[in-house]
Amino acid sequence: MPQFDDFEIKMLDILQRDGRKPVSELAQEIGLSTTPCARRFEALQETGIIKGFAAVLSRRAVGLTVEVFIQVRLVSHSDGSPESFIAAVQRMDEVSSCWTMTGDYDFLLHVLVPSVDDLNAFVMHRLMRLPGVRDVHTQLVLQNIKGPGHVPLSHLRR
């Protein structure tokens, strides 16, 4: 695990909350002058610790009122099905995130669609028709309590 000093930990914590903060303000908040702060910021980007910056959109404000988690089980893992499934999922705009999982199901998808009818069409006419898909288990999100969230950093301070 990489080692971080207190300045870098504070910097990462602040940037997770406000990625648009100017380096001069960031430097002041963490207690460094601008030049060393800028160097540390650039190093964190170059090493891939800071992967990028993006706008956080309200799904509801853009008409995506249905949020679901879908577990997918494949028929086989030895016939190219996982690779085929992954390639197909990467082309599906409705899938905001996808993870491989341990346990009864092979994949967990986070899906955003405008309506329950759109969810039905997605599951029945697209997802279930992918080669190698054995079954799916859909869980409708009633309320998002927390997230998408920040990356916890408290373990770095030990």
KANOR-V668341 format. One record per backbone hydrogen bond with DSSP energy under -1.0 kcal/mol. NH is the residue of the N-H (numbers start at 0). CO is the residue of the C=O. If there is no record, write none. Layout:
# KANOR-V668341
nh;co
NH;CO
NH;CO
This chain:
# KANOR-V668341
nh;co
8;4
9;5
10;6
11;7
12;8
13;9
14;10
15;11
17;13
20;17
25;21
26;22
27;23
28;24
29;25
30;26
31;26
36;32
37;33
38;34
39;35
40;36
41;37
42;38
43;39
44;40
45;41
46;42
47;44
48;43
49;43
61;57
62;59
63;58
64;62
65;112
67;110
68;138
69;108
70;136
71;106
72;134
74;131
83;79
84;80
85;81
86;82
87;83
88;84
89;85
91;88
94;91
95;109
96;109
98;107
100;105
105;71
106;71
107;98
108;69
109;96
110;67
111;93
112;65
118;114
119;115
120;116
121;117
122;118
123;119
124;120
125;121
126;121
127;122
129;126
132;129
133;72
134;72
136;70
138;68
140;66
155;152
156;153
